[in-house]
């Protein structure tokens, strides 16, 4: 049992990335955490990590101990969960990372409902502009696009694309653009977030021809999607925003779709998690829940 405790302690330490955070998470003093790591290294007879109070770097032996130890802990968790397959209760930690807008609008309320149904789940939702590394205190990432890393599993949650649109008030004063290059003569509402090439909008022709990219400009910009959408609703310009965010306004006529015969690029949402021998039941259950519920919250993407 002491060895399992050591494995769990070292995995938490590695995920936290430093001694200070681990001490805070465990409710221990910094010296107590440092002492326990030293005792573990003494028992194993190897150095597992070089460390300061701010940063911890695993040695080759530490990487191997973490990888194999995590497999053993996952196997134990799967065994214990399997013993309870006959009951509906799910339990244990569930740590999720998602983008701000989609996370607030959809993931947060769905996580709330999931935890209401399964009160023994211990959940944490972190929202960020940039994806948090999986495996470092994060079990599941909700991201746009499939990951390039083959060590990650990706399951599509929601089909999505970006939609060019504007309010009727704007279109009453300006002729609606018909092709992407027409946007260069309009006031476009630019969203400046992350390190994306925010002023270049890309479109695909519906007939499968060559894509086009147009550089847009406008008097008003923001780094927040809700602000940009509000500016569009108030008639200040043309918006390029995801279907999940504007489908209600489009269906109600508050915003009008533009560029007939052209489509914004795909921006599908995926659940991303590391490959492992045993996926915790609580994780797969939450992903299943997201797939079902998101399909009910967001209408099917138009062809």
C-alpha positions, 0 to 999 in steps of 0.5 A: 500500500505504501508503494501505491501511495508513493505512486499517487503522490509522485503522479500528483507532484509531476502533474502539479509541476512544482513542490509549492503547488503540490504542498497546497493541493495536499494541505502540507508544508513545503518541507513535508512534500520535499521530505517525502520526495527525498524518502521516495528517492532513497527507497528507490535508490534513484533521483526522480526529479531535479527541483526548485520551489518553482519548477520540477523536472523529471529525470529519465528514471522519474519519467519511467516511474511516472509512466509505469506507475500511472498505468498501474494506478489506472489499472487499479482504478479500472478494477475498482470501477469495474466492481461497481459496474452494476451501479449507476454511481460515478466517482472520482476527479474529473479535470477539464480544460476548455476555451472561454466562450464555449466553456462558459456557454455550454461546458459549464452548464453541462458539467453542472448537470453531470455533477448533479446526476453523479454527486460523487464526481469531484470536478474542476473546469479551467477556461483559458485562451490557450489549451492546457497540456493534457496529463498535467492536472488535466484529464480532458481538453475541449478543443477546436480541431483534431490534435496533431499528437498521435498519442491523444484520442480525439472524439468529435463533440460538435460539428461547427463552422464559422459563419459570416453575418450582419444585423439587418440594421447594417445591411439596410445601409450597406449592400450585402457582400456576395463574394469574399473580396467584397468584404474589403469594402465593409466594416468588419468586426475583428476578433483579436484573440490568441496569436491567430491571424485575426484580420485574415478571413478564410472561406470555402466555396460550396461547390468545392472549388479553391478556398479564398482568404481576404484581409478585412479591416474595420473601426471596431475590434475586441479580444472578446467574442461576446463583445464582437457579437454585441457590436454586430447585433447593434449594426456596427459591421460584419461578423465572422463567428462560430455557428454554436455562438450565433445560431439563435440570432440567425434563426430569430433574424437578429443576424443575417447570413452572408456570402451565398455560395461560400462557407466559413472554415470548419471549426469542429469541437473535439474531446481530447484525452491521452491514450491509456490502457484503461480510460476511467469510466467517469471520463468516458461517461462524461464524454458520452454525456457531452455528445448527447447533450451538445447535439440537443443544445446546438442545432445541426450545422446547415449544409 
